[in-house]
C-alpha cells in the first residue's frame, strides 16, 4: 500500500490520446521512492513502478532518441 504519492506531471499524447500520469510514490513497507507511470487508454490502465536506476536508463534512452530525431 502506498503511503505518499506526489504528482510530477500529467499530459495527453497527441497521437493515440493516451493520458500519461507521472507520480513519485513511496510505499509504507520499505520506504523506497519510485516513479509511477500510469497510462490510460479509454477504460484500460497500465501502471508501472520504476526504481531510480531504471528510470535514469529509460530517460537517457528517450533523450538519445529525441536528439537523433532532431538532426
PQR file with spaces between the fields and no chain letter, atoms N, CA, C, O and H, PARSE charges and radii, in Angstrom:
ATOM       1  N    UNK     1       0.842   -1.183    0.000 -0.4000 1.5000
ATOM       2  CA   UNK     1       0.000    0.000    0.000 -0.0000 2.0000
ATOM       3  C    UNK     1       0.888    1.247    0.000  0.5500 1.7000
ATOM       4  O    UNK     1       1.863    1.329    0.747 -0.5500 1.4000
ATOM       5  N    UNK     2       0.535    2.210   -0.846 -0.4000 1.5000
ATOM       6  CA   UNK     2       1.320    3.438   -0.955 -0.0000 2.0000
ATOM       7  C    UNK     2       1.023    4.361    0.218  0.5500 1.7000
ATOM       8  O    UNK     2      -0.128    4.522    0.622 -0.5500 1.4000
ATOM       9  H    UNK     2      -0.257    2.143   -1.453  0.4000 1.0000
ATOM      10  N    UNK     3       2.051    4.951    0.743 -0.4000 1.5000
ATOM      11  CA   UNK     3       1.925    5.882    1.861 -0.0000 2.0000
ATOM      12  C    UNK     3       1.910    7.322    1.376  0.5500 1.7000
ATOM      13  O    UNK     3       1.167    8.150    1.903 -0.5500 1.4000
ATOM      14  H    UNK     3       2.986    4.821    0.415  0.4000 1.0000
ATOM      15  N    UNK     4       2.715    7.619    0.389 -0.4000 1.5000
ATOM      16  CA   UNK     4       2.892    9.004   -0.061 -0.0000 2.0000
ATOM      17  C    UNK     4       2.946    9.035   -1.587  0.5500 1.7000
ATOM      18  O    UNK     4       3.812    8.395   -2.184 -0.5500 1.4000
ATOM      19  H    UNK     4       3.318    6.946   -0.039  0.4000 1.0000
ATOM      20  N    UNK     5       2.035    9.766   -2.226 -0.4000 1.5000
ATOM      21  CA   UNK     5       2.016    9.918   -3.683 -0.0000 2.0000
ATOM      22  C    UNK     5       2.054   11.407   -4.004  0.5500 1.7000
ATOM      23  O    UNK     5       1.213   12.175   -3.537 -0.5500 1.4000
ATOM      24  H    UNK     5       1.331   10.286   -1.741  0.4000 1.0000
ATOM      25  N    UNK     6       3.054   11.812   -4.818 -0.4000 1.5000
ATOM      26  CA   UNK     6       3.210   13.205   -5.209 -0.0000 2.0000
ATOM      27  C    UNK     6       3.140   13.305   -6.730  0.5500 1.7000
ATOM      28  O    UNK     6       3.943   12.676   -7.419 -0.5500 1.4000
ATOM      29  H    UNK     6       3.737   11.189   -5.197  0.4000 1.0000
ATOM      30  N    UNK     7       2.202   14.080   -7.269 -0.4000 1.5000
ATOM      31  CA   UNK     7       2.128   14.248   -8.723 -0.0000 2.0000
ATOM      32  C    UNK     7       3.387   14.934   -9.261  0.5500 1.7000
ATOM      33  O    UNK     7       3.919   15.852   -8.636 -0.5500 1.4000
ATOM      34  H    UNK     7       1.550   14.591   -6.709  0.4000 1.0000
ATOM      35  N    UNK     8       3.853   14.478  -10.422 -0.4000 1.5000
ATOM      36  CA   UNK     8       5.007   15.086  -11.090 -0.0000 2.0000
ATOM      37  C    UNK     8       4.569   15.779  -12.375  0.5500 1.7000
ATOM      38  O    UNK     8       4.893   16.945  -12.599 -0.5500 1.4000
ATOM      39  H    UNK     8       3.420   13.733  -10.929  0.4000 1.0000
ATOM      40  N    UNK     9       3.829   15.054  -13.222 -0.4000 1.5000
ATOM      41  CA   UNK     9       3.376   15.623  -14.491 -0.0000 2.0000
ATOM      42  C    UNK     9       2.200   14.809  -15.021  0.5500 1.7000
ATOM      43  O    UNK     9       2.082   13.617  -14.740 -0.5500 1.4000
ATOM      44  H    UNK     9       3.566   14.106  -13.041  0.4000 1.0000
ATOM      45  N    UNK    10       1.337   15.459  -15.783 -0.4000 1.5000
ATOM      46  CA   UNK    10       0.210   14.810  -16.447 -0.0000 2.0000
ATOM      47  C    UNK    10       0.066   15.434  -17.825  0.5500 1.7000
ATOM      48  O    UNK    10       0.092   16.657  -17.968 -0.5500 1.4000
ATOM      49  H    UNK    10       1.432   16.428  -16.011  0.4000 1.0000
ATOM      50  N    UNK    11      -0.088   14.583  -18.845 -0.4000 1.5000
ATOM      51  CA   UNK    11      -0.266   15.091  -20.202 -0.0000 2.0000
ATOM      52  C    UNK    11      -0.959   14.035  -21.053  0.5500 1.7000
ATOM      53  O    UNK    11      -1.050   12.868  -20.673 -0.5500 1.4000
ATOM      54  H    UNK    11      -0.109   13.590  -18.729  0.4000 1.0000
ATOM      55  N    UNK    12      -1.444   14.467  -22.210 -0.4000 1.5000
ATOM      56  CA   UNK    12      -2.112   13.574  -23.155 -0.0000 2.0000
ATOM      57  C    UNK    12      -1.274   13.520  -24.427  0.5500 1.7000
ATOM      58  O    UNK    12      -0.875   14.558  -24.955 -0.5500 1.4000
ATOM      59  H    UNK    12      -1.370   15.415  -22.519  0.4000 1.0000
ATOM      60  N    UNK    13      -1.010   12.318  -24.918 -0.4000 1.5000
ATOM      61  CA   UNK    13      -0.231   12.168  -26.139 -0.0000 2.0000
ATOM      62  C    UNK    13      -1.042   12.626  -27.348  0.5500 1.7000
ATOM      63  O    UNK    13      -2.238   12.347  -27.433 -0.5500 1.4000
ATOM      64  H    UNK    13      -1.334   11.475  -24.490  0.4000 1.0000
ATOM      65  N    UNK    14      -0.398   13.327  -28.286 -0.4000 1.5000
ATOM      66  CA   UNK    14      -1.134   13.872  -29.424 -0.0000 2.0000
ATOM      67  C    UNK    14      -1.654   12.797  -30.390  0.5500 1.7000
ATOM      68  O    UNK    14      -2.705   12.979  -31.005 -0.5500 1.4000
ATOM      69  H    UNK    14       0.574   13.553  -28.217  0.4000 1.0000
ATOM      70  N    UNK    15      -0.941   11.705  -30.524 -0.4000 1.5000
ATOM      71  CA   UNK    15      -1.387   10.608  -31.383 -0.0000 2.0000
ATOM      72  C    UNK    15      -1.763    9.446  -30.470  0.5500 1.7000
ATOM      73  O    UNK    15      -0.923    8.959  -29.713 -0.5500 1.4000
ATOM      74  H    UNK    15      -0.088   11.558  -30.024  0.4000 1.0000
ATOM      75  N    UNK    16      -2.985    9.006  -30.530 -0.4000 1.5000
ATOM      76  CA   UNK    16      -3.450    7.924  -29.674 -0.0000 2.0000
ATOM      77  C    UNK    16      -4.231    8.414  -28.469  0.5500 1.7000
ATOM      78  O    UNK    16      -5.035    7.677  -27.898 -0.5500 1.4000
ATOM      79  H    UNK    16      -3.668    9.402  -31.145  0.4000 1.0000
ATOM      80  N    UNK    17      -3.993    9.654  -28.086 -0.4000 1.5000
ATOM      81  CA   UNK    17      -4.732   10.304  -26.990 -0.0000 2.0000
ATOM      82  C    UNK    17      -4.614    9.582  -25.641  0.5500 1.7000
ATOM      83  O    UNK    17      -5.499    9.727  -24.797 -0.5500 1.4000
ATOM      84  H    UNK    17      -3.340   10.253  -28.550  0.4000 1.0000
ATOM      85  N    UNK    18      -3.550    8.814  -25.418 -0.4000 1.5000
ATOM      86  CA   UNK    18      -3.355    8.200  -24.112 -0.0000 2.0000
ATOM      87  C    UNK    18      -3.024    9.277  -23.082  0.5500 1.7000
ATOM      88  O    UNK    18      -2.253   10.198  -23.355 -0.5500 1.4000
ATOM      89  H    UNK    18      -2.831    8.697  -26.103  0.4000 1.0000
ATOM      90  N    UNK    19      -3.615    9.147  -21.900 -0.4000 1.5000
ATOM      91  CA   UNK    19      -3.337   10.065  -20.796 -0.0000 2.0000
ATOM      92  C    UNK    19      -2.180    9.496  -19.982  0.5500 1.7000
ATOM      93  O    UNK    19      -2.218    8.336  -19.570 -0.5500 1.4000
ATOM      94  H    UNK    19      -4.241    8.399  -21.679  0.4000 1.0000
ATOM      95  N    UNK    20      -1.158   10.306  -19.752 -0.4000 1.5000
ATOM      96  CA   UNK    20       0.039    9.891  -19.022 -0.0000 2.0000
ATOM      97  C    UNK    20       0.090   10.639  -17.696  0.5500 1.7000
ATOM      98  O    UNK    20      -0.017   11.865  -17.663 -0.5500 1.4000
ATOM      99  H    UNK    20      -1.127   11.247  -20.087  0.4000 1.0000
ATOM     100  N    UNK    21       0.256    9.897  -16.603 -0.4000 1.5000
ATOM     101  CA   UNK    21       0.459   10.482  -15.273 -0.0000 2.0000
ATOM     102  C    UNK    21       1.801    9.991  -14.747  0.5500 1.7000
ATOM     103  O    UNK    21       2.072    8.790  -14.755 -0.5500 1.4000
ATOM     104  H    UNK    21       0.343    8.902  -16.629  0.4000 1.0000
ATOM     105  N    UNK    22       2.635   10.910  -14.292 -0.4000 1.5000
ATOM     106  CA   UNK    22       3.888   10.571  -13.624 -0.0000 2.0000
ATOM     107  C    UNK    22       3.757   10.991  -12.175  0.5500 1.7000
ATOM     108  O    UNK    22       3.365   12.121  -11.883 -0.5500 1.4000
ATOM     109  H    UNK    22       2.415   11.885  -14.285  0.4000 1.0000
ATOM     110  N    UNK    23       4.088   10.077  -11.256 -0.4000 1.5000
ATOM     111  CA   UNK    23       3.965   10.341   -9.828 -0.0000 2.0000
ATOM     112  C    UNK    23       5.181    9.802   -9.082  0.5500 1.7000
ATOM     113  O    UNK    23       5.765    8.793   -9.476 -0.5500 1.4000
ATOM     114  H    UNK    23       4.407    9.159  -11.493  0.4000 1.0000
ATOM     115  N    UNK    24       5.553   10.481   -8.007 -0.4000 1.5000
ATOM     116  CA   UNK    24       6.541    9.954   -7.060 -0.0000 2.0000
ATOM     117  C    UNK    24       5.745    9.185   -6.023  0.5500 1.7000
ATOM     118  O    UNK    24       4.792    9.711   -5.448 -0.5500 1.4000
ATOM     119  H    UNK    24       5.078   11.301   -7.687  0.4000 1.0000
ATOM     120  N    UNK    25       6.137    7.937   -5.783 -0.4000 1.5000
ATOM     121  CA   UNK    25       5.402    7.097   -4.848 -0.0000 2.0000
ATOM     122  C    UNK    25       6.361    6.465   -3.844  0.5500 1.7000
ATOM     123  O    UNK    25       7.424    5.964   -4.209 -0.5500 1.4000
ATOM     124  H    UNK    25       6.912    7.510   -6.250  0.4000 1.0000
ATOM     125  N    UNK    26       5.969    6.498   -2.587 -0.4000 1.5000
ATOM     126  CA   UNK    26       6.749    5.857   -1.519 -0.0000 2.0000
ATOM     127  C    UNK    26       5.809    4.890   -0.809  0.5500 1.7000
ATOM     128  O    UNK    26       4.726    5.272   -0.366 -0.5500 1.4000
ATOM     129  H    UNK    26       5.106    6.905   -2.290  0.4000 1.0000
ATOM     130  N    UNK    27       6.233    3.639   -0.707 -0.4000 1.5000
ATOM     131  CA   UNK    27       5.419    2.621   -0.048 -0.0000 2.0000
ATOM     132  C    UNK    27       5.669    2.612    1.452  0.5500 1.7000
ATOM     133  O    UNK    27       6.767    2.924    1.912 -0.5500 1.4000
ATOM     134  H    UNK    27       7.113    3.328   -1.067  0.4000 1.0000
ATOM     135  N    UNK    28       4.622    2.244    2.222 -0.4000 1.5000
ATOM     136  CA   UNK    28       4.746    2.143    3.680 -0.0000 2.0000
ATOM     137  C    UNK    28       5.833    1.155    4.060  0.5500 1.7000
ATOM     138  O    UNK    28       6.657    1.438    4.929 -0.5500 1.4000
ATOM     139  H    UNK    28       3.730    1.990    1.849  0.4000 1.0000
ATOM     140  N    UNK    29       5.839    0.000    3.414 -0.4000 1.5000
ATOM     141  CA   UNK    29       6.851   -1.015    3.708 -0.0000 2.0000
ATOM     142  C    UNK    29       8.068   -0.771    2.833  0.5500 1.7000
ATOM     143  O    UNK    29       7.966   -0.814    1.607 -0.5500 1.4000
ATOM     144  H    UNK    29       5.170   -0.229    2.708  0.4000 1.0000
ATOM     145  N    UNK    30       9.190   -0.522    3.430 -0.4000 1.5000
ATOM     146  CA   UNK    30      10.426   -0.317    2.685 -0.0000 2.0000
ATOM     147  C    UNK    30      10.821    1.135    2.515  0.5500 1.7000
ATOM     148  O    UNK    30      12.005    1.460    2.604 -0.5500 1.4000
ATOM     149  H    UNK    30       9.273   -0.488    4.426  0.4000 1.0000
ATOM     150  N    UNK    31       9.869    2.012    2.275 -0.4000 1.5000
ATOM     151  CA   UNK    31      10.146    3.432    2.181 -0.0000 2.0000
ATOM     152  C    UNK    31      10.919    3.875    0.965  0.5500 1.7000
ATOM     153  O    UNK    31      11.351    5.026    0.908 -0.5500 1.4000
ATOM     154  H    UNK    31       8.908    1.748    2.203  0.4000 1.0000
ATOM     155  N    UNK    32      11.115    2.993   -0.029 -0.4000 1.5000
ATOM     156  CA   UNK    32      11.884    3.352   -1.216 -0.0000 2.0000
ATOM     157  C    UNK    32      11.004    4.169   -2.176  0.5500 1.7000
ATOM     158  O    UNK    32       9.893    3.756   -2.506 -0.5500 1.4000
ATOM     159  H    UNK    32      10.765    2.058    0.017  0.4000 1.0000
ATOM     160  N    UNK    33      11.503    5.316   -2.615 -0.4000 1.5000
ATOM     161  CA   UNK    33      10.766    6.135   -3.572 -0.0000 2.0000
ATOM     162  C    UNK    33      10.884    5.519   -4.962  0.5500 1.7000
ATOM     163  O    UNK    33      11.943    5.026   -5.349 -0.5500 1.4000
ATOM     164  H    UNK    33      12.406    5.651   -2.347  0.4000 1.0000
ATOM     165  N    UNK    34       9.780    5.556   -5.706 -0.4000 1.5000
ATOM     166  CA   UNK    34       9.764    5.068   -7.073 -0.0000 2.0000
ATOM     167  C    UNK    34       8.995    6.050   -7.943  0.5500 1.7000
ATOM     168  O    UNK    34       8.240    6.887   -7.450 -0.5500 1.4000
ATOM     169  H    UNK    34       8.920    5.957   -5.392  0.4000 1.0000
ATOM     170  N    UNK    35       9.206    5.928   -9.252 -0.4000 1.5000
ATOM     171  CA   UNK    35       8.464    6.709  -10.223 -0.0000 2.0000
ATOM     172  C    UNK    35       7.318    5.834  -10.720  0.5500 1.7000
ATOM     173  O    UNK    35       7.541    4.725  -11.206 -0.5500 1.4000
ATOM     174  H    UNK    35       9.819    5.248   -9.653  0.4000 1.0000
ATOM     175  N    UNK    36       6.100    6.333  -10.599 -0.4000 1.5000
ATOM     176  CA   UNK    36       4.941    5.594  -11.106 -0.0000 2.0000
ATOM     177  C    UNK    36       4.520    6.216  -12.430  0.5500 1.7000
ATOM     178  O    UNK    36       4.293    7.422  -12.520 -0.5500 1.4000
ATOM     179  H    UNK    36       5.918    7.234  -10.204  0.4000 1.0000
ATOM     180  N    UNK    37       4.419    5.382  -13.444 -0.4000 1.5000
ATOM     181  CA   UNK    37       3.940    5.772  -14.757 -0.0000 2.0000
ATOM     182  C    UNK    37       2.573    5.129  -14.943  0.5500 1.7000
ATOM     183  O    UNK    37       2.452    3.904  -14.938 -0.5500 1.4000
ATOM     184  H    UNK    37       4.603    4.402  -13.371  0.4000 1.0000
ATOM     185  N    UNK    38       1.545    5.955  -15.108 -0.4000 1.5000
ATOM     186  CA   UNK    38       0.188    5.460  -15.351 -0.0000 2.0000
ATOM     187  C    UNK    38      -0.224    5.890  -16.746  0.5500 1.7000
ATOM     188  O    UNK    38      -0.181    7.074  -17.080 -0.5500 1.4000
ATOM     189  H    UNK    38       1.643    6.950  -15.112  0.4000 1.0000
ATOM     190  N    UNK    39      -0.626    4.921  -17.561 -0.4000 1.5000
ATOM     191  CA   UNK    39      -1.084    5.194  -18.917 -0.0000 2.0000
ATOM     192  C    UNK    39      -2.552    4.789  -18.987  0.5500 1.7000
ATOM     193  O    UNK    39      -2.904    3.642  -18.710 -0.5500 1.4000
ATOM     194  H    UNK    39      -0.662    3.959  -17.290  0.4000 1.0000
ATOM     195  N    UNK    40      -3.401    5.739  -19.360 -0.4000 1.5000
ATOM     196  CA   UNK    40      -4.827    5.438  -19.501 -0.0000 2.0000
ATOM     197  C    UNK    40      -5.185    5.468  -20.982  0.5500 1.7000
ATOM     198  O    UNK    40      -4.968    6.462  -21.675 -0.5500 1.4000
ATOM     199  H    UNK    40      -3.115    6.671  -19.585  0.4000 1.0000
ATOM     200  N    UNK    41      -5.739    4.348  -21.447 -0.4000 1.5000
ATOM     201  CA   UNK    41      -6.233    4.227  -22.817 -0.0000 2.0000
ATOM     202  C    UNK    41      -7.708    3.863  -22.721  0.5500 1.7000
ATOM     203  O    UNK    41      -8.052    2.694  -22.542 -0.5500 1.4000
ATOM     204  H    UNK    41      -5.915    3.541  -20.884  0.4000 1.0000
ATOM     205  N    UNK    42      -8.573    4.854  -22.838 -0.4000 1.5000
ATOM     206  CA   UNK    42     -10.005    4.609  -22.656 -0.0000 2.0000
ATOM     207  C    UNK    42     -10.278    4.193  -21.221  0.5500 1.7000
ATOM     208  O    UNK    42     -10.017    4.954  -20.289 -0.5500 1.4000
ATOM     209  H    UNK    42      -8.293    5.803  -22.983  0.4000 1.0000
ATOM     210  N    UNK    43     -10.799    2.998  -21.041 -0.4000 1.5000
ATOM     211  CA   UNK    43     -11.092    2.488  -19.700 -0.0000 2.0000
ATOM     212  C    UNK    43      -9.963    1.627  -19.146  0.5500 1.7000
ATOM     213  O    UNK    43     -10.022    1.198  -17.994 -0.5500 1.4000
ATOM     214  H    UNK    43     -11.011    2.380  -21.798  0.4000 1.0000
ATOM     215  N    UNK    44      -8.948    1.373  -19.945 -0.4000 1.5000
ATOM     216  CA   UNK    44      -7.852    0.492  -19.542 -0.0000 2.0000
ATOM     217  C    UNK    44      -6.677    1.307  -18.985  0.5500 1.7000
ATOM     218  O    UNK    44      -6.317    2.351  -19.528 -0.5500 1.4000
ATOM     219  H    UNK    44      -8.901    1.721  -20.881  0.4000 1.0000
ATOM     220  N    UNK    45      -6.088    0.810  -17.892 -0.4000 1.5000
ATOM     221  CA   UNK    45      -4.927    1.440  -17.270 -0.0000 2.0000
ATOM     222  C    UNK    45      -3.741    0.490  -17.287  0.5500 1.7000
ATOM     223  O    UNK    45      -3.894   -0.713  -17.074 -0.5500 1.4000
ATOM     224  H    UNK    45      -6.381   -0.038  -17.450  0.4000 1.0000
ATOM     225  N    UNK    46      -2.563    1.035  -17.542 -0.4000 1.5000
ATOM     226  CA   UNK    46      -1.302    0.320  -17.353 -0.0000 2.0000
ATOM     227  C    UNK    46      -0.517    1.113  -16.319  0.5500 1.7000
ATOM     228  O    UNK    46      -0.326    2.319  -16.469 -0.5500 1.4000
ATOM     229  H    UNK    46      -2.439    2.012  -17.715  0.4000 1.0000
ATOM     230  N    UNK    47      -0.060    0.431  -15.264 -0.4000 1.5000
ATOM     231  CA   UNK    47       0.695    1.090  -14.192 -0.0000 2.0000
ATOM     232  C    UNK    47       2.043    0.405  -14.058  0.5500 1.7000
ATOM     233  O    UNK    47       2.123   -0.816  -13.923 -0.5500 1.4000
ATOM     234  H    UNK    47      -0.215   -0.549  -15.142  0.4000 1.0000
ATOM     235  N    UNK    48       3.115    1.214  -14.097 -0.4000 1.5000
ATOM     236  CA   UNK    48       4.480    0.705  -13.948 -0.0000 2.0000
ATOM     237  C    UNK    48       5.168    1.511  -12.863  0.5500 1.7000
ATOM     238  O    UNK    48       5.200    2.739  -12.933 -0.5500 1.4000
ATOM     239  H    UNK    48       3.050    2.206  -14.206  0.4000 1.0000
ATOM     240  N    UNK    49       5.720    0.839  -11.858 -0.4000 1.5000
ATOM     241  CA   UNK    49       6.526    1.487  -10.821 -0.0000 2.0000
ATOM     242  C    UNK    49       7.994    1.211  -11.123  0.5500 1.7000
ATOM     243  O    UNK    49       8.392    0.057  -11.282 -0.5500 1.4000
ATOM     244  H    UNK    49       5.695   -0.159  -11.801  0.4000 1.0000
ATOM     245  N    UNK    50       8.801    2.273  -11.204 -0.4000 1.5000
ATOM     246  CA   UNK    50      10.178    2.173  -11.674 -0.0000 2.0000
ATOM     247  C    UNK    50      11.147    2.698  -10.609  0.5500 1.7000
ATOM     248  O    UNK    50      10.917    3.760  -10.032 -0.5500 1.4000
ATOM     249  H    UNK    50       8.478    3.210  -11.075  0.4000 1.0000
ATOM     250  N    UNK    51      12.212    1.966  -10.354 -0.4000 1.5000
ATOM     251  CA   UNK    51      13.254    2.430   -9.433 -0.0000 2.0000
ATOM     252  C    UNK    51      14.076    3.515  -10.132  0.5500 1.7000
ATOM     253  O    UNK    51      13.998    3.677  -11.350 -0.5500 1.4000
ATOM     254  H    UNK    51      12.399    1.103  -10.823  0.4000 1.0000
ATOM     255  N    UNK    52      14.856    4.249   -9.356 -0.4000 1.5000
ATOM     256  CA   UNK    52      15.586    5.407   -9.897 -0.0000 2.0000
ATOM     257  C    UNK    52      16.639    5.018  -10.931  0.5500 1.7000
ATOM     258  O    UNK    52      16.857    5.766  -11.884 -0.5500 1.4000
ATOM     259  H    UNK    52      14.920    4.118   -8.367  0.4000 1.0000
ATOM     260  N    UNK    53      17.294    3.873  -10.772 -0.4000 1.5000
ATOM     261  CA   UNK    53      18.312    3.437  -11.729 -0.0000 2.0000
ATOM     262  C    UNK    53      17.659    3.129  -13.080  0.5500 1.7000
ATOM     263  O    UNK    53      18.163    3.542  -14.125 -0.5500 1.4000
ATOM     264  H    UNK    53      17.117    3.266   -9.998  0.4000 1.0000
ATOM     265  N    UNK    54      16.553    2.413  -13.056 -0.4000 1.5000
ATOM     266  CA   UNK    54      15.840    2.084  -14.299 -0.0000 2.0000
ATOM     267  C    UNK    54      15.245    3.329  -14.940  0.5500 1.7000
ATOM     268  O    UNK    54      15.259    3.461  -16.164 -0.5500 1.4000
ATOM     269  H    UNK    54      16.144    2.077  -12.207  0.4000 1.0000
ATOM     270  N    UNK    55      14.716    4.250  -14.123 -0.4000 1.5000
ATOM     271  CA   UNK    55      14.145    5.487  -14.655 -0.0000 2.0000
ATOM     272  C    UNK    55      15.225    6.317  -15.349  0.5500 1.7000
ATOM     273  O    UNK    55      14.976    6.905  -16.401 -0.5500 1.4000
ATOM     274  H    UNK    55      14.704    4.143  -13.129  0.4000 1.0000
ATOM     275  N    UNK    56      16.416    6.365  -14.767 -0.4000 1.5000
ATOM     276  CA   UNK    56      17.508    7.113  -15.392 -0.0000 2.0000
ATOM     277  C    UNK    56      17.886    6.499  -16.737  0.5500 1.7000
ATOM     278  O    UNK    56      18.078    7.216  -17.720 -0.5500 1.4000
ATOM     279  H    UNK    56      16.619    5.887  -13.913  0.4000 1.0000
ATOM     280  N    UNK    57      17.993    5.176  -16.777 -0.4000 1.5000
ATOM     281  CA   UNK    57      18.333    4.491  -18.027 -0.0000 2.0000
ATOM     282  C    UNK    57      17.270    4.755  -19.095  0.5500 1.7000
ATOM     283  O    UNK    57      17.597    5.053  -20.243 -0.5500 1.4000
ATOM     284  H    UNK    57      17.837    4.594  -15.979  0.4000 1.0000
ATOM     285  N    UNK    58      16.006    4.646  -18.712 -0.4000 1.5000
ATOM     286  CA   UNK    58      14.899    4.881  -19.634 -0.0000 2.0000
ATOM     287  C    UNK    58      14.929    6.330  -20.128  0.5500 1.7000
ATOM     288  O    UNK    58      14.767    6.590  -21.320 -0.5500 1.4000
ATOM     289  H    UNK    58      15.740    4.404  -17.779  0.4000 1.0000
ATOM     290  N    UNK    59      15.139    7.270  -19.199 -0.4000 1.5000
ATOM     291  CA   UNK    59      15.187    8.680  -19.563 -0.0000 2.0000
ATOM     292  C    UNK    59      16.318    8.999  -20.519  0.5500 1.7000
ATOM     293  O    UNK    59      16.136    9.760  -21.470 -0.5500 1.4000
ATOM     294  H    UNK    59      15.271    7.058  -18.230  0.4000 1.0000
ATOM     295  N    UNK    60      17.494    8.415  -20.272 -0.4000 1.5000
ATOM     296  CA   UNK    60      18.635    8.651  -21.167 -0.0000 2.0000
ATOM     297  C    UNK    60      18.359    8.093  -22.558  0.5500 1.7000
ATOM     298  O    UNK    60      18.704    8.723  -23.558 -0.5500 1.4000
ATOM     299  H    UNK    60      17.642    7.797  -19.500  0.4000 1.0000
ATOM     300  N    UNK    61      17.741    6.921  -22.631 -0.4000 1.5000
ATOM     301  CA   UNK    61      17.401    6.322  -23.924 -0.0000 2.0000
ATOM     302  C    UNK    61      16.405    7.202  -24.675  0.5500 1.7000
ATOM     303  O    UNK    61      16.522    7.374  -25.888 -0.5500 1.4000
ATOM     304  H    UNK    61      17.461    6.409  -21.818  0.4000 1.0000
ATOM     305  N    UNK    62      15.433    7.756  -23.966 -0.4000 1.5000
ATOM     306  CA   UNK    62      14.446    8.624  -24.601 -0.0000 2.0000
ATOM     307  C    UNK    62      15.093    9.918  -25.091  0.5500 1.7000
ATOM     308  O    UNK    62      14.796   10.381  -26.193 -0.5500 1.4000
ATOM     309  H    UNK    62      15.337    7.616  -22.980  0.4000 1.0000
ATOM     310  N    UNK    63      15.974   10.505  -24.280 -0.4000 1.5000
ATOM     311  CA   UNK    63      16.667   11.727  -24.694 -0.0000 2.0000
ATOM     312  C    UNK    63      17.569   11.478  -25.901  0.5500 1.7000
ATOM     313  O    UNK    63      17.667   12.329  -26.785 -0.5500 1.4000
ATOM     314  H    UNK    63      16.215   10.129  -23.385  0.4000 1.0000
ATOM     315  N    UNK    64      18.227   10.322  -25.945 -0.4000 1.5000
ATOM     316  CA   UNK    64      19.070    9.978  -27.091 -0.0000 2.0000
ATOM     317  C    UNK    64      18.216    9.850  -28.352  0.5500 1.7000
ATOM     318  O    UNK    64      18.620   10.289  -29.429 -0.5500 1.4000
ATOM     319  H    UNK    64      18.147    9.631  -25.227  0.4000 1.0000
ATOM     320  N    UNK    65      17.037    9.250  -28.214 -0.4000 1.5000
ATOM     321  CA   UNK    65      16.129    9.130  -29.362 -0.0000 2.0000
ATOM     322  C    UNK    65      15.700   10.511  -29.854  0.5500 1.7000
ATOM     323  O    UNK    65      15.692   10.768  -31.058 -0.5500 1.4000
ATOM     324  H    UNK    65      16.708    8.894  -27.339  0.4000 1.0000
ATOM     325  N    UNK    66      15.342   11.398  -28.925 -0.4000 1.5000
ATOM     326  CA   UNK    66      14.928   12.763  -29.302 -0.0000 2.0000
ATOM     327  C    UNK    66      16.059   13.467  -30.045  0.5500 1.7000
ATOM     328  O    UNK    66      15.828   14.086  -31.083 -0.5500 1.4000
ATOM     329  H    UNK    66      15.349   11.189  -27.947  0.4000 1.0000
ATOM     330  N    UNK    67      17.272   13.375  -29.523 -0.4000 1.5000
ATOM     331  CA   UNK    67      18.418   14.035  -30.163 -0.0000 2.0000
ATOM     332  C    UNK    67      18.632   13.501  -31.577  0.5500 1.7000
ATOM     333  O    UNK    67      18.921   14.272  -32.492 -0.5500 1.4000
ATOM     334  H    UNK    67      17.459   12.872  -28.680  0.4000 1.0000
ATOM     335  N    UNK    68      18.496   12.209  -31.762 -0.4000 1.5000
ATOM     336  CA   UNK    68      18.689   11.608  -33.082 -0.0000 2.0000
ATOM     337  C    UNK    68      17.582   12.031  -34.061  0.5500 1.7000
ATOM     338  O    UNK    68      17.843   12.199  -35.252 -0.5500 1.4000
ATOM     339  H    UNK    68      18.261   11.582  -31.019  0.4000 1.0000
ATOM     340  N    UNK    69      16.374   12.198  -33.574 -0.4000 1.5000
ATOM     341  CA   UNK    69      15.238   12.588  -34.421 -0.0000 2.0000
ATOM     342  C    UNK    69      15.294   14.054  -34.825  0.5500 1.7000
ATOM     343  O    UNK    69      14.714   14.440  -35.840 -0.5500 1.4000
ATOM     344  H    UNK    69      16.162   12.061  -32.606  0.4000 1.0000
ATOM     345  N    UNK    70      15.983   14.870  -34.046 -0.4000 1.5000
ATOM     346  CA   UNK    70      16.022   16.307  -34.313 -0.0000 2.0000
ATOM     347  C    UNK    70      17.166   16.710  -35.252  0.5500 1.7000
ATOM     348  O    UNK    70      17.315   17.891  -35.569 -0.5500 1.4000
ATOM     349  H    UNK    70      16.454   14.557  -33.221  0.4000 1.0000
ATOM     350  N    UNK    71      17.955   15.765  -35.689 -0.4000 1.5000
ATOM     351  CA   UNK    71      19.073   16.113  -36.574 -0.0000 2.0000
ATOM     352  C    UNK    71      18.697   15.986  -38.022  0.5500 1.7000
ATOM     353  O    UNK    71      19.523   16.242  -38.899 -0.5500 1.4000
ATOM     354  H    UNK    71      17.835   14.806  -35.431  0.4000 1.0000
